Amino acid sequence: MSVDLIQALTDIVGEKGMLTGSDVSQRPDAWMGAATCQAKAIVRPASTEELSAVMKLCHQNDQTVTTHGGVTGLVGGTLSQPSDIVVSLERMRNIIEVDEQNRTLTAEAGVTLQAIQEAAEAAELFYPVDLGARGSATIGGNIATNAGGNRVLRYGMTRDSVLGLEAVLADGTVISSMSKVIKNNTGYDLRQLFVGSEGTLGIVTRAVLRLRAKPQGEATALVAVERFADLSKLLSLAEAGLSGGLSSFEVMWNDFYSLVTSFERHKAPLEASSPFYVILETQGKSNELEQARLEELLGEALEQELISDAILTQSVSERDKVWAIRDDIEALFSLAPLHGFDVSLPIAAMDDYLRKLRKQLLERWPDSACIVFGHLGDGNLHIIIGKIPSEDKKAVERLVYGGLAPLGGSISAEHGIGYEKKPYLCCSRSDAEIALMRTLKQAMDPKKLLNRGKVFD
Ligand SMILES: Cc1cc2nc3c(=O)[nH]c(=O)nc-3n(C[C@H](O)[C@H](O)[C@H](O)COP(=O)(O)OP(=O)(O)OC[C@H]3O[C@@H](n4cnc5c(N)ncnc54)[C@H](O)[C@@H]3O)c2cc1C
């Protein structure tokens, strides 16, 4: 980058908006804390207009650009090269409007997910997307990765909460589709083009988000299930029996439940002798109503022999203890070195896929462990493979991903492709699909300036 370009960019964003030298190399990651950023500069525009001018200049100078939101992504999507400039949305943190009548929230892309949730809550409304990195992850990053999280079963992924969107293209053109309406069938749905595009087609600057009615009560149960086939029957029963109130259906395979509850910090609410455990949660009008509905459902499930045991939590602290089992990722570190996967596949194919995978793993690494849990209702499994040396990472990846292709599964249920999963995109997408992605990229960013080297590039 010539000094003139840095100066010209500084002229646009001001001294406050420009970081160079050790401010770049020593900048800690929001999530991991390590200083890993390599770039000639970090440019921090304060408005869409500034970003548009920045991109216009970069385009004229063939300058590659990597976009940063909260840098909590898990697939290397924010990785930059020393020759890149990074565009960070951290100075675009305004919540522009909470529209109670239309139940929408309009925000700049650098607003954190938590700030969005809190602003909705302050208006007695609810933004349903939720994930562990809520305090750092931004709404722009959530949109770029189509983030999922804990409530997808009921409310869908980020895609389902984006009504309108504004983005700046590689040449600085501003595309503004800031609609507040749910139904808008007027030609191609351009906003959805940017959702999940991982910063390769444009930089999201603002969004109109759909808010929902705030649930006033909830109830939570932990149940034991003896047969895999009963899991989907139980899911159907719960979806029908809870009148659309089912918000979580989290399955823990015995290996996960046994391992986590073997730690002293947990007391197993149910004996660890069943092959599957499910956390069921329903949200609705009041705690009493949800408790009664869930109790009735558990009675029916017991009668139909879909579950063998159950506890219905009676207090917030009991509920938290059940969720603490599901969320205790730290317990898995006892099996290090770990290889973690977040995949999806049709529910009907899961049991066979996992049996085959476990067999293959044990044949090659007899001491290995394969721990499984996930959002079964979304077809999403977290597979944690332990006690296999890090140098065998590629061989493990080939086993996990290779088995998904014939089943129509996805190598990335939530986090995208980024840099890390690029070699395996072909396990989930056909040549024709990848060719169409390339055509779109060529049309929108022919110089390949945005997030070069990511997704399929
Ligand atoms: C503890 C933890 C739990 C997590 N749980 C979940 C989960 O349950 N579900 C889930 O889906 N993810 C989860 N994640 C992953 C991560 O939080 C999400 O991918 C999140 O959406 C990333 O947001 P971000 O602002 O940090 O984006 P970044 O990490 O900064 O960027 C991610 C990608 O989006 C691009 N990008 C960022 N901002 C923009 C923008 N404004 N315009 C265009 N492109 C942009 C980047 O270039 C990059 O390719 C988790 C991460 C952690 C650390």
The ligand as a Tripos MOL2 file, in Angstrom:
@<TRIPOS>MOLECULE
LIG
   53    58     1     0     0
SMALL
NO_CHARGES

@<TRIPOS>ATOM
      1 C1        -18.2380  -19.1280   22.6720 C.3       1 LIG1
      2 C2        -18.7480  -19.0360   21.2640 C.ar      1 LIG1
      3 C3        -20.0060  -19.5550   20.9820 C.ar      1 LIG1
      4 C4        -20.5080  -19.4980   19.6730 C.ar      1 LIG1
      5 N1        -21.7420  -20.0250   19.4290 N.ar      1 LIG1
      6 C5        -22.2420  -19.9510   18.1910 C.ar      1 LIG1
      7 C6        -23.5360  -20.4870   17.9190 C.ar      1 LIG1
      8 O1        -24.2010  -21.0560   18.7760 O.2       1 LIG1
      9 N2        -24.0110  -20.3480   16.6600 N.ar      1 LIG1
     10 C7        -23.2910  -19.7240   15.6650 C.ar      1 LIG1
     11 O2        -23.7920  -19.6160   14.5430 O.2       1 LIG1
     12 N3        -22.0590  -19.2350   15.9030 N.ar      1 LIG1
     13 C8        -21.5210  -19.3280   17.1250 C.ar      1 LIG1
     14 N4        -20.2610  -18.8260   17.3620 N.ar      1 LIG1
     15 C9        -19.4660  -18.2510   16.2610 C.3       1 LIG1
     16 C10       -19.5560  -16.7120   16.1120 C.3       1 LIG1
     17 O3        -19.8930  -16.0890   17.3180 O.3       1 LIG1
     18 C11       -20.5720  -16.3460   15.0200 C.3       1 LIG1
     19 O4        -20.1010  -16.8260   13.7800 O.3       1 LIG1
     20 C12       -20.8600  -14.8390   14.9190 C.3       1 LIG1
     21 O5        -21.9430  -14.6350   14.0600 O.3       1 LIG1
     22 C13       -19.6700  -14.0350   14.4130 C.3       1 LIG1
     23 O6        -19.9100  -12.6520   14.6180 O.3       1 LIG1
     24 P1        -18.6820  -11.6240   14.6850 P.3       1 LIG1
     25 O7        -19.2180  -10.2430   14.7540 O.co2     1 LIG1
     26 O8        -17.7450  -12.0070   15.7460 O.co2     1 LIG1
     27 O9        -18.0360  -11.8650   13.2450 O.3       1 LIG1
     28 P2        -16.4990  -11.9990   12.8840 P.3       1 LIG1
     29 O10       -15.8970  -13.1410   13.5830 O.co2     1 LIG1
     30 O11       -15.8230  -10.6870   13.0400 O.co2     1 LIG1
     31 O12       -16.6090  -12.3310   11.3260 O.3       1 LIG1
     32 C14       -17.1470  -13.5440   10.8870 C.3       1 LIG1
     33 C15       -17.2420  -13.4940    9.3480 C.3       1 LIG1
     34 O13       -18.1750  -12.4950    8.9480 O.3       1 LIG1
     35 C16       -17.5380  -11.4540    8.1930 C.3       1 LIG1
     36 N5        -18.1140  -10.1830    8.6690 N.ar      1 LIG1
     37 C17       -18.1090   -9.6830    9.9270 C.ar      1 LIG1
     38 N6        -18.8040   -8.5250    9.9730 N.ar      1 LIG1
     39 C18       -19.2420   -8.2940    8.7140 C.ar      1 LIG1
     40 C19       -20.0310   -7.2700    8.0960 C.ar      1 LIG1
     41 N7        -20.4620   -6.2110    8.7940 N.pl3     1 LIG1
     42 N8        -20.2810   -7.3560    6.7780 N.ar      1 LIG1
     43 C20       -19.8320   -8.4000    6.0360 C.ar      1 LIG1
     44 N9        -19.0830   -9.4060    6.5560 N.ar      1 LIG1
     45 C21       -18.8010   -9.3470    7.8810 C.ar      1 LIG1
     46 C22       -16.0560  -11.6150    8.4800 C.3       1 LIG1
     47 O14       -15.2770  -11.1480    7.3920 O.3       1 LIG1
     48 C23       -15.9350  -13.1200    8.6760 C.3       1 LIG1
     49 O15       -15.8730  -13.7630    7.4290 O.3       1 LIG1
     50 C24       -19.7230  -18.9050   18.6560 C.ar      1 LIG1
     51 C25       -18.4610  -18.3800   18.9430 C.ar      1 LIG1
     52 C26       -17.9640  -18.4510   20.2240 C.ar      1 LIG1
     53 C27       -16.6030  -17.8820   20.4880 C.3       1 LIG1
@<TRIPOS>BOND
     1     1     2 1
     2     2     3 ar
     3     2    52 ar
     4     3     4 ar
     5     4     5 ar
     6     4    50 ar
     7     5     6 ar
     8     6     7 ar
     9     6    13 1
    10     7     8 2
    11     7     9 ar
    12     9    10 ar
    13    10    11 2
    14    10    12 ar
    15    12    13 ar
    16    13    14 ar
    17    14    15 1
    18    14    50 ar
    19    15    16 1
    20    16    17 1
    21    16    18 1
    22    18    19 1
    23    18    20 1
    24    20    21 1
    25    20    22 1
    26    22    23 1
    27    23    24 1
    28    24    25 2
    29    24    26 1
    30    24    27 1
    31    27    28 1
    32    28    29 2
    33    28    30 1
    34    28    31 1
    35    31    32 1
    36    32    33 1
    37    33    34 1
    38    33    48 1
    39    34    35 1
    40    35    36 1
    41    35    46 1
    42    36    37 ar
    43    36    45 ar
    44    37    38 ar
    45    38    39 ar
    46    39    40 ar
    47    39    45 ar
    48    40    41 1
    49    40    42 ar
    50    42    43 ar
    51    43    44 ar
    52    44    45 ar
    53    46    47 1
    54    46    48 1
    55    48    49 1
    56    50    51 ar
    57    51    52 ar
    58    52    53 1
@<TRIPOS>SUBSTRUCTURE
     1 LIG1         1 GROUP 0 **** ****
